[in-house]
Amino acid sequence: MKLLAITTSEKSSLWIFGYGSLVWKPDFKYKRSKVGYIEGYSRRFWHGDNFHRGDKDMPGRVVTLVEDHDACTWGVAYEVTDSQMEESLQYLNVREAVLGGYVTKMVEFTPREKCQGSLLALVYIATSDNPIYLGPATPTEIAAQIAICRGNTGHNIEYLLRLAEFMRLYCPEVEDDHLFSIEAAALALVI
Ligand SMILES: N[C@@H](CCC(=O)N[C@@H](CS)C(=O)NCC(=O)O)C(=O)O
């Protein structure tokens, strides 16, 4: 995967925006990270996962971004520089693209500390033409699927609860009805 590196001063660097498992498990080396958001997208548990959190018979549900003019999605942007760039992109290409079916896009990221100004970031999005894209369902239906699925990386409910935990800890002011309604429905099933 050849990507134009964003060159700043004498060092080259690239920002990568995470909004799902990448917010709590980037698993690549980076120079620094910032909590913030991208505009024009909603985060939805509408993508299927038949590797990490599900299998071919029972695909799990993971998040993707859907275009939504009035919405914004909070997450974490990671800056990778020099040797970190190739290593992180190679790793994410396997984790996100090959195994996850995500494609890449460049988006504008706004850090929570607005004085720092917005920046261009790479993001991985699963689009509706993806073979394992599952699409919309009610929070109860999504929760019921998450509650029973597991894959090579672990239980699907862990993926849900860690994302909800991140939002509470790092973005307590953000209302995410989609995420928290699914979390509440899934917890009601397993507790
Ligand atoms: N692209 C989103 C979602 C990434 C994501 O959750 N991808 C799945 C692949 S289907 C993953 O890496 N799962 C690892 C895990 O479940 O621990 C992000 O930026 O966080």
The ligand as a MOL file (V3000), in Angstrom:
LIG
                    3D

  0  0  0     0  0            999 V3000
M  V30 BEGIN CTAB
M  V30 COUNTS 20 19 0 0 0
M  V30 BEGIN ATOM
M  V30 1 N -11.2360 0.9910 11.6580 0
M  V30 2 C -11.8560 1.1160 12.9650 0
M  V30 3 C -12.2850 -0.2160 13.4550 0
M  V30 4 C -11.1210 -1.0940 13.5580 0
M  V30 5 C -11.4860 -2.4330 14.0010 0
M  V30 6 O -12.1590 -2.5740 15.0090 0
M  V30 7 N -11.0250 -3.3950 13.2200 0
M  V30 8 C -11.1480 -4.7750 13.5940 0
M  V30 9 C -10.9840 -5.6020 12.3610 0
M  V30 10 S -12.4900 -6.2160 11.8110 0
M  V30 11 C -10.0170 -5.0590 14.5570 0
M  V30 12 O -8.9240 -4.5850 14.3770 0
M  V30 13 N -10.2670 -5.8610 15.5410 0
M  V30 14 C -9.2210 -6.2030 16.4830 0
M  V30 15 C -9.9090 -6.6680 17.7380 0
M  V30 16 O -11.1010 -6.9570 17.6300 0
M  V30 17 O -9.2710 -6.7280 18.7890 0
M  V30 18 C -10.8940 1.8100 13.9180 0
M  V30 19 O -10.2730 2.7420 13.4240 0
M  V30 20 O -10.7640 1.4960 15.1000 0
M  V30 END ATOM
M  V30 BEGIN BOND
M  V30 1 1 1 2
M  V30 2 1 2 3
M  V30 3 1 2 18
M  V30 4 1 3 4
M  V30 5 1 4 5
M  V30 6 2 5 6
M  V30 7 1 5 7
M  V30 8 1 7 8
M  V30 9 1 8 9
M  V30 10 1 8 11
M  V30 11 1 9 10
M  V30 12 2 11 12
M  V30 13 1 11 13
M  V30 14 1 13 14
M  V30 15 1 14 15
M  V30 16 2 15 16
M  V30 17 1 15 17
M  V30 18 2 18 19
M  V30 19 1 18 20
M  V30 END BOND
M  V30 END CTAB
M  END
